[in-house]
Amino acid sequence: MEKGHQGHPATYEEVQKIHPLYFNIVKKRYWWFALSLLVIVPGIISLFIHGLNLGIDFKGGTMIEANFTKAVTQSAITDTMKSVGLSGEVQLSNGNKSVLIRTEALQQEKQTQLMTALQKKVADYDKKTLQVDEVGPSMGQELTRNAFWSLLIAMGLMIAYISFRFQFVFAISGIIALLHDVLVVVGLFSLFQWQIDSTFVAAVLTIFGYSINDTVVIFDRIRENETRMRRGDSYEDMVDKSVWQTMRRSVNTVVTVLIALFSVFILGGESTRVFSLAMLIGVFSGAYSSIFNASQILVEIKTHMKKPTKGGKAVRA
């Protein structure tokens, strides 16, 4: 924590002077809420109209596993698939000699056409170890159902933990910020119709767990500063001070994570493209919501809880 004179915690005015880019985040909270809605609302509308562009993990298709006699490249496989009118995911392993292809459901004639093209344009493959499997949509339905229940259980446990460690209003603020991140990721994938696979579900669950981290750090500073408030101090100023005291840590953390994810997105190939793209969006959204949404929602709830009732007594937060 920044320290003021003689080792005392820094005052709000001292925190403002420490940060050269300082501006009042809390007082502009309705702008941050509006910006979030500007991204979320079109995504929700797109979800209702277009839905998500589901891959074969969800709607079914054909999985082909082949072992080539020499190392091959992902681009050579995808280009050959395009030459016969197909598209899909390609994963390489075993020194780039083993290939797993996921594509739409193929009839026997189309499978033969694809394998013939691969043999001519890419390399010979071992016909004895060739495996062709059909994937049904029921697998995707089960995956979606399990992911939904995982999110609900995670939400319940997070509400219980944050309520125990802080207060129930902190838990509600944190969960709303988490839902914001999930809606941003899912909404953008729907808007741009990027195809999703099973790794997308893993990314959403990872984002859900990661995003709460920064939020809890800010909440911890708010709780610490709240105990030091004096009569007449502004709750808004205290929260704004807390956000700025954790700003450097939040920015440094998200930048390092984004650099790593961007490297995976650029260099990881097709097999990790969906996961890394979803994580890039989710981590950025998580940093934004932790700083600009979660604590501002807390301020809104606390403000409304302290408003006088009809009897003239204020409801204590």
Buried (B, 14 or more C-beta within 10 A) or exposed (E): EBEEEEEEBBBBEBBBEBEEEEEEBBEEBEEBBEEBEEBBEBBBEBBEEEEBBBBBBBBBBBBBBBBBEEEBEBEBBBEBBEBBEBEBBBBBEEEEBBBBBBBBBBEEEBBEBBBEBBBEEBBEBEEEEEEBEEBEBEBBEEBBEEBEEBBEEBBEEBBEBBBEEBBEBBBBBBBBBBBBBBBBBBBBBBBEEBBBBBBBBBBBBBBBEBBBEBBBBBBBBBBEBBEEEEEEBEBBBBBBBBBBBBBEEBEEBBEEBBEEBEEBBEEEBBBBBBBBBBBBBBBBBBBBBBBBBBBBBBBBBBEEEEEEEEEEEEEEB
